[in-house]
């Protein structure tokens, strides 16, 4: 669950960085936004299903 929380926070910070007036390289940042969105959706979907991550040490 901590992984899902961290991904959600990273997505929120990335979104804030993109819409800030000092954001540069907007096309690269939009690509990162879409990538982060897909990671966010997949992690939330895994959290809902309750699947175990095999790479997890805990």
C-alpha positions in Angstrom: 0.0 0.0 0.0 3.0 2.3 0.6 4.0 2.0 -3.0 0.5 3.1 -4.1 0.6 6.1 -1.8 4.1 7.1 -3.1 3.0 6.8 -6.7 -0.1 8.9 -6.0 2.0 11.6 -4.4 4.6 11.6 -7.2 1.7 11.9 -9.7 0.3 14.9 -7.8 3.7 16.6 -7.6 4.3 16.0 -11.3 0.9 17.5 -12.1 1.7 20.5 -10.0 5.1 20.9 -11.7 3.6 20.7 -15.2 0.9 23.4 -14.6 3.4 25.7 -12.8 4.4 28.8 -14.8 8.1 27.8 -14.7 7.7 24.4 -16.3 10.1 23.9 -19.2 10.2 21.2 -21.8 6.4 20.9 -21.8 6.3 18.1 -24.3 8.7 15.9 -22.3 6.7 16.7 -19.1 3.5 15.7 -20.8 5.1 12.4 -21.8 6.1 11.9 -18.2 2.6 12.8 -17.1 1.0 10.2 -19.2 3.6 7.6 -18.1 3.0 8.5 -14.4 -0.8 8.3 -15.0 -0.5 4.7 -16.4 1.7 3.7 -13.4 -0.8 5.3 -11.0 -3.8 3.5 -12.6 -2.0 0.2 -12.6 -0.9 0.5 -9.0 -4.4 1.5 -7.8 -5.9 -1.4 -9.8 -3.4 -3.8 -8.2 -4.2 -2.4 -4.7 -8.0 -2.9 -5.4 -7.4 -6.5 -6.6 -5.0 -7.2 -3.7 -2.3 -8.8 -5.7 1.1 -9.3 -4.1 4.1 -7.7 -5.6 6.8 -10.3 -6.1 9.6 -7.8 -6.1 8.6 -6.5 -2.6 10.9 -7.2 0.3 8.2 -6.9 2.9 
